[in-house]
Amino acid sequence: MAARQGLMGKSFELAAEAYSDATGGHMSKDSLRRVTEGWGQVVEEKREAEAKQLYVAEVPQPVSQIVTVNKPIQELANISSDGGMVLLREEGWKEVKMSVISEVKPKIATSTKPEVSPEIRTPRHALSGRAAVLTRHSYQAGLWNADEMGQHQYLEGARRQVGSCRRLSSVNDGAPWIDRITTNNYPQAVQIIDWYHADERLWKVSKAAFGEGSLQSQQWVEQQANLLWHGCVKEVVSALHALDWKHISCLDDVRQSPAYFENRQSSHWKWNCRKWHQYRCASPHEKAGSWLETKKRSSHVSCIERFP
């Protein structure tokens, strides 16, 4: 009870008050913090041991002998991974790597309003009406390097049984480390570039090349976004290379945009957003990131789980 309040509360002081209200007993905020962090340490050590045991190739064991299956997904599943910065007590800003496994559910139509034809639908039209929703999320997050993140991603995937579901997708921003661990763990996963990440990159390029707020900037980015939406990645790459980069002042990340799109033209990646946009739902990372902002209490931020 105390640990649960410590995990859910916005502060240990508020959690201690909630604990007292619920039980009638008294617990100081310092005591509740020790209980919560102690519980977290035990869970973290258990998960670390399970993750490493799953990766011991010399001693192959059935997954069921190592982990307990929980909330398995049988039909459609999605794995999304990302990194983000959190402010830790006495340590400053650190990068947290996170993996989220979700069940993909078709969205039930609630309106009889006719939709725009899929062949002429633009990104703005399509994203206003999602064809699927992500639900039943489970999170794994920690101060890990990419390989450690890969172990925990695989561990949670084993618990959710995503390896045997009918279809597995991975919506992410295309970072090399995410591609590597996801491909190693689940080569059957259909990797899909997150639309908003790609669209944001195009907007940054257009602002740097043509000036923020200019008509030329808006026309250029809308043209490239529509090409990208219909899977015409080669045309977008050509347009990016055609820009006069010698006279464009921008950050290195923006300058690398031609290579970003060019290196992701293989069949390994799915860019035809008109076809795949149903997998672009409200990012569970956004929800998890907001929740993590309230958990800046120690470096033990791994093994976070929730099933809304």
N, C-alpha and C positions, 0 to 999 in steps of 0.2 A: 504493500500500500504506500509506504513512504517513498520507495524508489519510483513508483509510478507517478506520484505527485511531483517528484523531483524532475522527472523527464518531461512531464506535460506542462509544468508551470513556467511562467515567464521569468521567474527568479526563484531562488531557494527560499527567500523570505516569504513570498506569496505561497509557495508550495508547502512550507511549514504551517502557514495559517490554514490552508485547505486541509492538511492532514489533521490538525487539531479540531477543525470544525467537523470533520467526518468521523473521527474516532473518539473525541472527547478527551484524548490524551494530549500531552504537551511534548513538542520536539522543537529544539532550536534550529535555526537555519543552518548552523554549522554542522549539527548532528545529521540533519537531513542530507546535507551535501555529502558527508562521508558515506552515508548509506547508499546514496545514488551512485556516486563514483565507484564505490566498492562493488556494487552490483554490475556496473558497466565494465569494470576491469575483469570480473569473472566471465561475463558474456564474451568479451573481446578475446580472452585467452582461449575459451572453448572454440570460438569461430576460427581463430588462427590455427589451432590444432586440426580442425576439420578440413580447412582449406589446404593445408600442407599435406594431410593424409590423402586427400583426393588426387594430389599431384605426384604421389610416390609411385612411379611407373614400375619399380622393381617388385612391388608387392601389390598387384592389382586386386581390388576387392569390389564387390557389388556396392553400388552407391547406397543402397538401402541399409547396408551394414555400417555406414559412416554417418549419414545424415537422416533426419526424420522428414519425410515428405510432408509438405504443408501447403495448403491452398494450390494444388496442382492445376495447371492450365492444359486443357485438352485440345482446344480448337485453334484460336489465333492468339499469338503472344508477341510482345515487343520488348526489346532490350535497348535502353538508351543509356549512354555513359557520357560523362562530362567532367570537367574540372572547374573549381571555383575557389575564390579566396575567402577565408574566414579569419576573424580577429580572435586570437586565443589569449587567455589570461597569462601574463608574464612572458609570452613568446612572440607576440606581435602577429603579423599577417602570415598565414600559412596556406598552401594550396591543399584543398580537399578534393580527392577524386571520388566520384559517386557513380553508381550503377543502379538503374531503376528497371525492374521487371514488371510489366503490366499485362493484363488481359485486354485484348482488343474486342470490343463489342460493336456490332452494327447499330447505328443510330436509328431509332424508330421515328419515322416521319410524323411530325405533329401539325403540318400545314398542307393544305391542298393547293397552295399557290404554285403555278407552273414554274419549273426551273429553266434556266438558260440551257440551251443545247450544249452538251459536253464538248462538241467540236469547236464552238465559238466562245466557250467559257474562258474568262480571263482569271488571273490569280485572285483579283478582288471578288469576282463573282463566286468562285469556288470556295474560298476560305470563309465566306459568310455563311455557308451551310455545310457542316461537317457530316461525312457519311459514316463516321465511326467515332467511338469514344474510348479512351483508355481508362481502365478501372482496376480495382484490386491491386494497388501498387505495393511493392516491397522494395525497400531501399537498403543498399550497402554503401557506406561512406566511411572514409578514413584518410589519415595522413600517409597514404601509400604511394609507392612508385607505380609505374604502369604494370609491371609484372605482378606485384602484390595485388593490385586492383583486379587483374585478370583472374587470379586465384579466387578472389571473393565473388567476382561475377559468375564464375563457373560454379562455385559452391551454392550460391542462391539459385542459379538456374537448375541445379540438381534438386534442390528442395522444391522448386515449383514445377519440375518435370518439363521444362520447355524444350528439351531435346527431342521429345517424342510428340510434341503438339503438331497439329496439321500444317500450320504455317507460322514461321518465325521471321519477324522483321527487326530492323535496328535503325531507328531514326537518330541521326547524330550530325555533328557539324563537319565530319570528314577529317578530323585530326588523325595523323598517322598512328598515334599510340592507341586510339580507340579502334581504328580499323584493324590493327595488328591483334589486339587481345580478343576482339569479337570474332575475327576470322579464325584464330587459333582455337577458340572455345566452341564456336558454332559456325562452321563453314557453310552450313545450309542457310544461314540467315540472309535475308534480302536487305542489303544496306541501302538506306535512303537518305540523301542529303536533306537536312532540315531546311525547309523553304525559307523561313524568316532569316536564317543565318546567311544563306546565299543571296537573298534579296537585299539584306543590309549591306553586304559587301559591294553589290552593284551600286547602291546609292552612295557609298563612300567614294567609289571610283568616279562616279559622275560629278559629285560635288568638287572633288579635287581637279578634275579635268576641265569642267565647264563653269564652275562657280556655283555656290549654294544658292538655290532659289531661282536660277536662270531657266528660261524656257527650254534652251538647248539641253540643259542637264536633265530636266524632267522628260523630255521627248526621248533622249538617249536611253535612260534607265528603263522607261516603260517599254521601249522596243526590245531591249535585251531581256527584260523580265518575261515578256510574252514568248520570246524564243525559247528561253529556258523552261518555261512552263510546259511547252510542247515538246521538250526533249531535244531541242536543237542546240546542243552544247557546242558543237564545232563552230557554228555561226557566232556564238557568244565569244568563244575564244578568239576568233578572227577579229571581231570588233574590239576586243581588249588589246590585242597586239597592234591594231591600227592606230591606237592613241599615241600621241607624241609624248612618251614618258620622259624624255630628256628635259622637257619644259614643264613637267607636272611636279609640284611640290606637295609631298604627302609622306605619311609614315611608311616604314618598311613593310608593315603588314598589308597596307593597301597596294603598295608597289608589287607585292607578290601575287596579286589577284590573277593575272594571266596564267601563272604557273598553277595556282590553286585549282582553277577550272580545268586547265589542260591536263593535269595529272589525274583527274577524276573522270576521264572520258571512257574508261574501260567498261566492259559489260558487268564488272564487279559492282559498279555503282548504278543506282537507279535515279535518273534525272527527270524522267518524263512525269513532271508533277501533276499534269492533267490526269494521268492514269493512277498515280500513287498517292495523291493528296489526301485520300481518306485516312491514311496513317498519320497525318499531321494533326494531332489533337493538342489540347492544352498540355503544355509540357509539365510532366511530373517533377522535373528538375526545378521549375520555378517555385512550385509549392514547397519542395524539400529545401530549397535554398532559403526561402523565407523562414521556414521552421528552424533551420540551422542557425540563423541569425540570433535566435533566442537561446542557443545552446553553446555560447562562447565561454564555457566554464573550465574546461580542461582539454588536454590533447586527446582524450579518449572519446572521439566522436564516431567511432566505427560501429557497425552492426546496428544501425537504426532500422527499425521495422515499423510499418504501419499498414493496416488494411482498412481504408476508409469504407 
